[in-house]
């Protein structure tokens, strides 16, 4: 029997793969060492027949190149994470996932998860979630990636660059519409998401897409109100503080009318608190504003994007409206969102 004895110098970690291959990793891991580690991990994947092995080897090299490129180009990535056995196991699972699929979308999502996981040095919830996300990604198809990402965008995020109809359209075209071709109408896809512990479908609660859009971005879909209507909901003396705080201004969609200059209630109540006006008065004027928001048909007609009608249809006719994401589902949705539209928001906002 071959000897299993290994020796490593001070400050080094020795790893032994099947057989007699031994790799010694020193502090301050460079690109060559990272490539060696990834190659050794790849060698532990299942054996394929000759023709399939050629395809797999090509995909593994492609994946390795993408990971090293991402780590080298990220100012926050931690190269020394490659010496962590837990991190190495995650990479091996990611390699296996891409070797099987060859899908560039899955590849790039996995690369993002690897880069983000490298920053976590301790056994935090975020580190454990990212480990699980890399593991579960091996079993998902493009459809599940798209569904997780769409629900993540709609239910868990707000785009602060959206301030009017045109920027809302830009957001839809860059982030939402590219996902729609991969959204499945088959219930099995959503059951599969549940089976992989990436989400769960609510039994009784149904999320209405139009209500959700108005809750987050309703302020840009207003018909506006008159000064007489405003003063019927709030004493004239209270209007001045709101105007001085730039919280009342010309309606975005009708310059002859007025509106509150915030997208949603949370933003308005937060910024209006500095005026010293009673919460009840602020709630009353918000209720007035909310009653001016467009109905579903008005929004669809004004935006005029056929893909938005498709989104409404998919949301209503599939389990998307009932799907809630676990932390693993959020991590995968976030990573895929980074690929789709270069999302620039740290995952720790959602997972602490």
Helices and strands as residue ranges (DSSP letters): E 12-16, E 22-26, H 31-42, H 50-73, G 79-83, H 85-101, H 104-117, H 125-137, H 142-156, H 165-171, I 172-176, H 177-180, H 187-195, E 199-201, H 209-217, G 218-220, H 227-233, H 236-244, E 248-250, E 258-260, H 265-272, G 273-275, H 279-290, H 296-303, H 306-317, G 319-322, E 323-325, H 327-341, G 347-349
